[in-house]
């Protein structure tokens, strides 16, 4: 498969995942409440954060889809942006579980740039690790929050531990 074809498949896969998430998110209004992200992930310091409408707008721009996310935050860590954290709030814990389920089903189809790995049970939470796009990824639910972390492999384990600690 040529490089442009792979890029189109990857973009299409991401849009399918986003469409599944959008369908669930649209069915549940999200209260407007601020979210907090950690100041550090291991040795990485928070260097940039976007909240509320700015974070929702970035998510929409990245995915070409408008999300009704009044509660969202995107945080970047490290001087070279070695880690990025996305946090979104669903209206309820059940709504967050639906989002996680939709993400798992979309990723299981195998047509995305991500390779799902075996789920991990850490501190009573199920984490869903992935590899792709030259990064280590993990996503999970904490109460009504859905958290996704992308990080360089060199800092992935420490960043994951810090995120789990912050949201357990």
N, C-alpha and C positions, 0 to 999 in steps of 0.2 A: 504494500500500500504506500502510495507516495506521501510525502510530508504534508502537503495541503489537504489530502484526503484524511489523514490521521487527525489533523487539526479540526477539520469539520466534524468528524466523528466525536472527538473530545468535546467540542463546543455543543454539539447536539445532545450528548450524554448529560452534560451539566445542565442544559436547559430542561431535560426530562426530569431530573432530580428536583430542580427548582419548581417546575410545574406541579409536581406532586406535593411539595411543601406549600406552595401557594394555595392549592385547593384546600388543604387543611386549614391554613392560616385564615383564609377568607371566611371560613365558616364560624370563626370565633373572634369576637371583638377582644382586643387586648387593652387592658386599662393602661393609662398613661402614668407610668411610674419609672423613676430612674433606676438604672442598674449600676452595679459597681464591678469593676474589674480589679485584679490584684495590681499593686504597684510594682511587683517583681515576679518573674517566673524563674526560680532558681537564681542564677547570677545575672539574668537579663533584666534590665530596668525598663519600665514603661517609657516609651519615647513619643507615643502619639495615641490619642483616643478620640473617637467620634461617638456621640451619643444621640439618642432619640431620632428626630427627623434626618439629621446628617448621616447617621449610620444606616438608617433605612434607605436613604437615597443612594448611598454607596452600594448597598446590597442590590438594589434595583438596577443600578448602572452596570454592575458586574454581571448580572444575570439576565438583563433585558426584561425584567418582570417587576411589577410594582407589588410590594408587600405591605399589608396593613400592620406595620410594626411600630407602634408608638413606643415600645420598650425594646430597644436594641442598642448594643454597644459593640464597637470594633476597636480592638487595642493592638498596637504593634510594640514589640519588645526588642531591645538590643540595638546597638549602634548601627548594625547592618541589617536591621529588621529580620532577625533570625527566627522570630515567632510572631504569628498573628492569631488573635483570639476573637472569635465571634460569639456573642451571647445574645440570645433572643428569648423573650418571654412569651409564653402562650397564656391564654386566659385561665387555664387550670392545669393541674397535674395530668389529667387525662388528655388534655389537648397536647401537652408536650409529649406524652407517650405516643399519640397518633403521629406527631411529626417524626419522632424517632423511627416508628414503624414504616412510615412512608419513605424515609431516607434509606432504611435497610432494604426495602423491596426494590427501590430504584437502583441501588448499588449492586444488588444481587443479580440483576439482569446482565451484568458484565460488559456493558457497552459504555462505560465511563473511563476516564483516565486513572481511576483509583482501583487498587487491588485490596479487597477486604481481607483482613487477617482474622484469626480466631478472637472472639470476644474475650475480654478480661473481666474478672470480678475483683474490684479493688475497693476496700472499705465499704462493702455493701452495695456498690454501684456497678452496673455493667457498662464497660467501656468498649467502644467499637473502633479498633485501630485500623488504619488504612495506610497504604503507600501509594504515592503518585505525585507526578509533577515535581520530582526531585525533592520531595519532602515526606516527613512522617506526619500523619494526621490521626486524630482521635476525636470522636464525638460521643456525647452521652447526655443523659437527662439528669437534672437535679431539681426535684420538686417541679415547678412549672417552667423551669429554664431548659433550653437546649443549648449546649455548648459545643463548639467546634474549635479545635486547636490545630494549626498547621505550623510545623517547625522544621528547621534544618536538622538532619539526622544527628549532627554533633551535639545538639542541645535537647533533643526530643525527650529523652527519659526524664531529665530534670524539669523540663517545662511541663510535661504531663503530670509529674508528681505534684508540682506547685499548683496546677489547675485543679486537680482532684482535691487537694487540701483546701483550696479556696472555696470550693463549691459543694463539699460534702455536708 
